[in-house]
Amino acid sequence: MPARSIIKKTITVDKKYIFDLEIYPRLISWEIYPKDNQAALYAFSNKDKLNKLIEDEHVFEKKDPHANTTI
């Protein structure tokens, strides 16, 4: 895959667990890589919470509550 189709970010969760996040926009998918052993244990124990956080904050666009969606 060309490098331009990957978005790379470093994210911090709960102010102490650091992860590398790679987002693949064409596939609407992502991979997360922990920086240390403690981050890996956190990711293993909190998989659902971490997935929701990544989807809400980094992958999908946030909805504007004031946007007019009527046709």
N, C-alpha and C positions, 0 to 999 in steps of 0.2 A: 504494500500500500504506500502511496507517496506520502511524504512527511506533511504535506499541506492539508491532508485530510484527517489529521490527528490534532486534537487540542490537548495540550499538556498543562496541568495545573498542580500545584502543591497545596494541599488543604490541611487544616488543623481541626480536629474534632475534640470537643470538651477541653480545650486549651492545653492539651498535652500529648495527644496522639497525632502524629504527622504521617500523611499518606501522599503518594504520587498518584494523580488521577489522569488517565488518558481517556478522552472522549472521542468516539468515532461517529461524527455526524451523519455520514452516509448510511451507516448501519443502525443508527439510533441505539448505540451500545456503548459500554464503558468498561474499563478495567481499573482496578484499584490495587496499588502496591504499597504495603506498609514499609515505613522507614526503619523500624526496629522491632525487636521481639515483643515488647509491650503493646505496640500498635497492632501486631499480628494477633495477639491474644484478644485484644479488644474487638477486632474485626470478626474473629471467630465467634465470640460470645454475643455480639450485638449485630448480627448480619442484617436483620430486617430493619432495625433502626438506622443503620448506616446506609442501606440501599434507599430508604425513604429520604434521608437527608441529601444524598447525592442527586436523586431525581428532582427533588423540590428546589434545591439551591443551585445546582450546577448544570444539569442536563436539559431540562425542559424550561420553556419560557414561562415567566410568571404572568398570570392574567391580570389585566387592569380592571379593577372593580367598577370604575367609572366609564368604561368603554361602552359605546352604544352598539349592541349586537343585533338590533332589530333590523329587519329588511323591509 
